Amino acid sequence: MWWWERLFPQPVDNSMNGIKKYKENLSGKTFGRLTVINFCYKDKQHEKWLCKCICGEETIKRRDHLFSGRSISCGCFRKGKTIERKRIHGMTGSRFYKIWSGMKQRCCNENSPKYGRYGGRGITVCDRWLSFEKFKEDMYEDYQRHANKFGEYNTTIDRINNNGTYCFENTRWATWSEQAENRGRLIKYNGKIHNIAIWAKKFKINKKTLTRRMDSGLSIEEAIHVPFLK
């Protein structure tokens, strides 16, 4: 008896009227680095198969993960990739690397919780910055200067045009407060660009009032200086 059969005992009906324990015999088939050895068990939803990895380790994988490509090794492939990245640039655990990784995730990964506010509305990462090495080449020196002045935690990546792409021309390092100023509807006035919240604060006008005035068709100057009649 295999060890998993002791942990997950499954009733087996060998009669012709019994329900098949698996859809298709995968024994001997190869998926990535994995070769299927034998069927293990089936829970309420998924078939589990014993596989042997090319590295020699045995592992249990779901049938659907094998066919979808989600499972291609016992885990050694991912570990190898991580070791390779660390060997190449040595920054995998750094805040700078996490900023780059987070930028890619929210723009390119549909499963990211932030995708709807970034990739889902058309915000992309330029082709050059899909490579960490190129991103580091363009941005690391300025990152260090900003981090030395404001601290690493208070050094964030910010798009100058909040609706534009992540690229060298449209990206800067900014503090959290500067990030907040750059969000929302941007308006140019007297050669400066701020969002409505900043203009409202500067001219001591209620933000909702200023927004309502501009939505009615007034320019920023009229919305700020021309009083409304009751």
Secondary structure, 3 states (H helix, E strand, C coil): CCHHHHHCCCCCCCCCCCCCCCCCCCCCCEECCEEEEEEEEECCCCEEEEEEECCCCEEEEEHHHHHHCCCCCCCHHHHHHHHHHHHHHCCCCCHHHHHHHHHHHHHHCCCCCCHHHCHHHCCCECHHHHCHHHHHHHHHHHHHHHHHHHCCCCCEEEECCCCCCECHHHEEEECHHHHHHCCCCEEEECCEEEEHHHHHHHCCCCHHHHHHHHHCCCCHHHHHHCCCCC
